[in-house]
Amino acid sequence: MKTYQVDENGYYGEFGGAYVPEILHQCVTVLQETYLNVLNSESFKKEYYQLLRDYVGRPSPLYYAKRLSEKYGCKMYLKREDLNHTGAHKINNTVGQILLARKMGKTRIIAETGAGQHGVATATVCALMNMECIVYMGKTDVERQHINVQKMKMLGATVVPVTSGNMTLKDATNEAIRDWCCHPTDTFYIIGSTVGPHPYPDMVARLQSVISEEIREQLMEKEGRDYPDTLIACVGGGSNAAGTIYHYIDDKRVRLILAEAGGKGVDSGQSAATIQLGRKGIIHGARTLVMQSEDGQIEEPYSVSAGLDYPGIGPVHANLAVTKRATVLAVDDDEALEAAFELTRLEGIIPALESAHALGALPKIKFQPDELVVLTVSGRGDKDIKTYIDYFNNKSK
């Protein structure tokens, strides 16, 4: 049977693989040979699921959004990843990766972060496991996500502002990889999304698949069937989307809709809509779709959302888009901001700017009255309150 999951060589169709500097070859190979044995072991599962339950607060609720359903003419459920400890889906992955790092005897943890949610989630599990934590973050993001930076420091992490490029997620990732090259023996790199060399995209997707695992059980309980008609999630690097669709990726009964960041418009020159604008290339160790110039230079992405501001995309999503398994919609800044206010007023939930892009896709989709829809609210909006207030104040002038 044709599958959209990763193959034994680390590829999703023509995307994926591991393109790493010679110095990291050994690290990546050992990880490839180790991760499945550990993740599938009973001892790992026991500790992982116990932490998800008692520390993270899972399962996260599947909430029937009555007023949103009425507005869009369908049965709309929200998967509430915003209610996890630390306020986003990111913690599902960091809990799993730190357990793996410990099993592999690593003592020093590095991470990259854009919106700061992955940085906070990594710093959180490092505090929990008493490990050294260094987080690389673009200087632009350090300024626009001040509260998350303070949280990371309070948790004991060292935050390194990165001043190369346009000082956002791509540049933070470059620096983290550079650090890894300098400390290959004692360091474990916790990547926050379904990007990077194999096995990271698959490993992160597996750790996030707790989302779709719960959706199956919760739909069965609420609707008497274990699959929705449509799944919707925002996609930057793509970890919450990968987790949302994981158990449904090969189930053709389920329509997959991904919302990427259109920025100021796909054709504005200020966008992060990689699937619309990208061409095949290699970024951060994987072959995927990349925003690049004619001569292959990576172009600077732009989005109001620091978590979607990335010039690549996870290889799993690149494959879903190219094979037309998923529909990808670009949602621009204003559409996402409007959608954030709409959810807040209709359901009393303030979403993260990233999740607001998934909500911003709703007006672009045709629904049937009895259609069962699950949309993942990947994070809560505390970190974006300043952006929301500025937008609201400017609008009311």
C-alpha positions in Angstrom: 0.0 0.0 0.0 1.2 3.5 -0.8 2.0 5.4 2.3 2.6 9.1 3.0 4.8 8.2 6.0 8.6 8.1 5.9 10.4 5.3 4.1 13.3 3.3 5.5 15.8 5.8 4.0 14.2 8.8 5.6 12.3 10.1 2.6 8.7 11.2 2.1 8.4 10.7 -1.6 11.3 12.8 -3.0 11.7 14.9 0.1 13.7 14.3 3.3 17.0 12.5 3.7 20.0 13.6 5.8 22.4 16.1 4.3 24.7 16.9 7.1 28.4 18.1 7.5 30.9 15.2 7.9 31.5 16.1 11.5 27.8 15.4 12.3 27.5 12.3 10.3 28.3 10.0 13.2 25.8 11.8 15.5 23.0 11.6 13.0 23.7 8.0 12.2 23.7 6.9 15.8 20.4 8.8 16.3 18.9 7.1 13.2 19.9 3.7 14.6 18.7 4.4 18.1 15.4 6.5 18.0 12.9 3.8 17.0 14.3 1.2 19.5 13.9 3.7 22.3 10.6 5.2 21.3 9.0 1.7 20.9 10.4 0.4 24.2 8.0 -0.3 27.0 10.1 1.7 29.5 10.2 4.8 27.3 6.4 4.6 26.6 5.6 4.2 30.3 7.7 7.2 31.4 6.6 9.3 28.4 2.9 8.8 28.8 3.1 9.2 32.5 4.7 12.6 32.1 2.2 13.6 29.4 -0.6 12.8 31.8 0.8 14.1 35.1 3.1 16.9 34.0 1.8 18.2 30.6 -1.9 17.6 31.5 -3.0 15.4 28.7 -5.2 14.4 27.1 -6.0 17.9 25.8 -9.7 18.4 25.4 -11.6 18.1 22.1 -14.0 21.0 22.4 -17.2 21.4 20.3 -17.2 25.0 19.2 -20.9 25.7 18.9 -20.8 29.3 17.7 -17.9 28.7 15.3 -19.8 25.7 13.9 -22.9 27.9 13.3 -20.9 30.6 11.6 -19.1 28.2 9.2 -22.0 25.7 8.7 -20.4 22.5 9.9 -19.6 20.5 13.1 -16.4 22.1 14.3 -14.3 20.7 17.1 -11.1 22.4 18.4 -8.2 20.3 19.6 -7.0 22.3 22.6 -3.2 22.1 22.5 -3.2 25.6 24.0 -4.2 24.0 27.4 -1.0 22.0 27.7 1.6 23.0 30.3 3.7 25.8 28.7 0.8 26.7 26.5 1.4 24.9 23.2 1.9 21.5 21.5 5.7 21.9 21.7 6.0 20.2 25.1 4.8 16.8 23.6 8.0 16.7 21.6 10.5 18.0 24.1 9.4 15.5 26.8 10.0 12.7 24.4 13.3 14.0 23.1 14.8 14.7 26.5 14.0 11.1 27.6 15.8 9.9 24.4 18.8 12.2 25.1 19.1 10.9 28.6 18.9 7.2 27.4 21.7 8.1 24.9 23.9 9.5 27.7 23.9 13.1 26.5 24.3 15.9 29.1 24.0 19.1 27.2 20.9 20.2 25.3 20.6 22.8 22.6 17.6 24.1 20.7 16.5 26.7 18.3 13.3 28.7 18.7 11.2 31.3 16.8 8.1 32.2 18.7 9.9 31.0 21.9 7.3 28.3 22.6 9.8 25.5 21.7 12.5 27.3 23.6 10.3 27.5 26.7 9.3 23.8 26.3 12.9 22.7 26.0 14.0 24.9 29.0 11.1 23.4 30.9 12.1 19.7 30.4 15.8 20.6 31.0 14.8 22.0 34.4 12.8 18.9 35.0 15.7 16.6 34.1 18.5 18.8 35.5 20.3 19.3 32.2 22.2 22.2 30.8 20.2 24.1 28.2 21.3 26.5 25.5 18.6 28.1 23.3 19.4 29.9 20.0 17.0 32.6 19.1 17.1 35.3 16.4 17.6 38.8 17.8 14.3 40.0 16.0 12.4 37.2 17.8 14.1 37.9 21.2 12.6 41.5 20.9 9.2 40.4 19.8 8.8 37.5 22.2 10.3 39.2 25.3 8.1 37.3 27.8 9.2 33.9 26.5 12.8 34.9 26.7 12.3 35.8 30.4 10.6 32.5 31.0 13.5 30.6 29.5 16.0 32.4 31.6 13.9 31.9 34.7 13.9 28.1 33.9 17.7 28.2 33.9 18.4 28.2 30.1 21.0 30.3 28.4 19.4 32.3 25.6 21.8 33.2 22.7 20.5 36.1 20.5 21.5 35.4 16.9 22.4 38.5 14.8 23.0 37.0 11.3 20.5 37.1 8.4 17.2 38.7 9.3 17.7 37.4 12.8 14.8 35.0 13.0 14.2 31.2 13.1 16.3 30.2 10.1 19.3 32.0 11.5 18.8 30.5 15.0 18.7 27.0 13.4 22.0 27.8 11.6 23.7 28.7 14.9 22.3 25.6 16.7 23.7 23.4 13.9 27.1 25.2 14.2 27.1 24.6 18.0 26.3 20.9 17.4 29.2 20.6 15.0 31.5 21.9 17.8 30.1 19.6 20.5 29.1 16.4 18.8 29.8 14.0 21.7 28.0 15.3 24.7 25.3 17.4 23.0 21.7 16.5 22.0 20.0 18.9 19.6 16.2 19.0 20.4 14.7 20.2 17.1 11.2 21.7 17.6 9.6 20.9 14.3 9.3 18.3 11.6 12.4 19.8 9.9 16.1 18.9 9.8 17.9 15.7 8.8 16.3 12.3 9.1 15.3 11.0 11.7 14.1 14.4 13.1 11.0 14.9 10.9 9.8 11.4 11.7 10.8 11.5 15.3 9.0 14.8 16.0 5.9 13.6 14.1 5.8 10.4 16.1 6.1 12.3 19.4 3.4 14.7 18.3 1.1 11.9 17.1 -0.4 11.8 20.6 -2.6 14.6 19.2 -4.2 12.4 16.5 -4.2 9.4 18.8 -6.4 11.4 21.2 -8.6 12.8 18.4 -9.5 9.2 17.4 -10.5 8.3 20.9 -12.3 11.6 21.6 -14.3 11.5 18.3 -15.3 7.9 19.0 -16.6 9.0 22.4 -18.4 12.2 21.1 -19.5 11.2 17.6 -19.5 7.4 17.6 -16.8 7.3 14.8 -13.0 7.7 15.1 -12.3 9.9 12.1 -13.3 13.4 11.1 -14.2 14.5 7.5 -11.7 17.4 7.6 -8.6 18.2 9.6 -7.1 21.7 9.7 -3.8 22.9 11.2 -1.3 25.7 10.7 2.1 24.8 9.2 5.4 26.5 9.5 8.0 23.8 10.1 5.0 21.6 10.6 5.0 19.8 14.0 1.5 20.5 15.2 0.1 19.7 11.7 2.2 16.4 11.6 0.8 15.4 15.0 -2.8 16.3 14.0 -2.8 14.2 10.8 -0.4 11.4 11.8 -3.0 8.6 12.2 -5.0 9.9 9.3 -2.3 10.6 6.8 -3.2 7.5 4.7 -6.9 7.6 5.3 -8.4 9.1 2.1 -11.8 9.6 3.9 -10.1 12.5 5.7 -9.5 15.8 3.9 -6.3 17.5 5.1 -6.0 21.3 5.0 -2.9 23.1 6.0 -2.6 26.9 6.5 0.7 28.6 5.9 1.8 32.2 6.6 1.0 34.5 3.6 2.6 37.4 5.4 1.7 40.6 3.6 0.5 38.6 0.6 2.0 35.7 -1.4 3.1 38.0 -4.1 4.2 40.9 -1.9 7.8 39.8 -1.4 7.0 39.6 2.3 5.7 36.2 2.9 6.5 32.8 4.5 4.2 30.8 2.1 6.9 28.2 1.3 4.6 25.7 -0.4 3.2 28.4 -2.8 6.6 30.1 -3.3 9.2 27.4 -2.7 11.3 25.3 -5.0 13.0 22.0 -4.3 16.2 22.5 -2.4 18.1 21.6 0.7 17.8 23.5 4.0 19.0 22.5 7.5 19.9 18.9 6.5 16.8 17.9 4.5 15.6 18.1 0.8 12.3 20.0 0.8 10.6 23.0 -0.7 12.6 26.2 0.1 12.1 29.9 -0.6 15.1 30.7 -2.7 16.3 33.1 -5.4 17.1 32.2 -9.0 20.6 31.2 -8.1 19.6 29.2 -5.0 20.2 31.7 -2.2 17.7 31.2 0.6 15.3 34.2 0.7 14.2 35.8 3.9 10.6 34.9 4.9 8.2 37.2 6.6 5.2 36.6 8.8 3.6 38.5 11.7 3.9 35.1 13.5 7.4 34.3 14.7 6.6 30.6 14.7 5.7 30.5 11.0 8.5 32.7 9.8 10.6 29.9 8.2 11.8 29.6 4.5 11.4 25.8 4.4 8.8 23.3 5.3 8.9 19.8 6.8 9.5 17.2 4.1 6.3 15.3 5.2 4.2 18.4 4.3 6.2 19.1 1.1 5.3 15.6 -0.1 1.6 16.0 0.9 1.4 19.3 -1.0 3.2 18.0 -4.2 1.1 14.8 -4.3 -2.1 16.8 -3.6 -2.9 14.7 -0.5 -3.2 18.0 1.4 -4.7 21.3 0.4 -2.5 24.2 1.4 -3.9 27.7 1.8 -1.9 30.9 2.4 -3.4 33.0 5.1 -2.0 36.6 5.3 -1.3 38.6 8.5 -4.6 40.5 8.5 -6.7 37.4 7.9 -5.0 35.6 10.8 -5.4 38.6 13.1 -9.1 38.9 12.2 -9.5 35.2 12.9 -7.8 35.5 16.3 -10.3 38.2 17.3 -13.2 36.1 15.9 -12.4 33.0 18.0 -11.9 35.2 21.1 -15.3 36.8 20.7 -17.2 33.7 19.5 -15.7 31.1 21.9 -13.7 33.0 24.6 -10.4 31.4 23.5 -7.4 33.6 22.7 -5.3 31.6 20.2 -1.6 31.9 19.4 -0.9 33.8 16.2 0.2 30.6 14.6 -3.1 28.9 15.3 -4.9 32.0 14.1 -3.6 31.1 10.6 -5.5 27.8 10.8 -8.6 29.7 11.8 -8.0 32.3 9.1 -8.3 29.5 6.5 -12.0 28.8 7.5 -13.6 31.5 5.2 -11.7 30.0 2.3 -13.1 26.5 2.8 -16.5 25.1 1.7 -18.1 22.9 4.3 -21.2 20.6 4.3 -23.7 21.1 7.1 -23.0 17.7 8.7 -19.3 17.8 8.0 -17.2 16.8 11.0 -14.2 19.2 11.3 -11.3 19.1 13.7 -9.0 22.2 13.9 -6.0 22.2 16.1 -5.4 25.3 18.3 -1.7 24.7 18.6 -1.0 27.3 21.3 -2.5 30.1 23.4 -2.2 33.8 22.7 -0.5 35.1 25.8 2.8 35.5 24.0 1.1 37.5 21.2 -1.0 39.9 23.3 1.2 42.9 22.3 0.7 42.2 18.6 -3.1 41.8 19.2 -3.4 45.0 21.2 -1.4 47.0 18.6 -3.6 45.6 15.8 -6.8 46.4 17.7 -5.7 49.9 18.6 -4.7 50.7 15.0 -8.0 49.3 13.7 -10.0 51.4 16.0 -8.3 54.7 15.1 
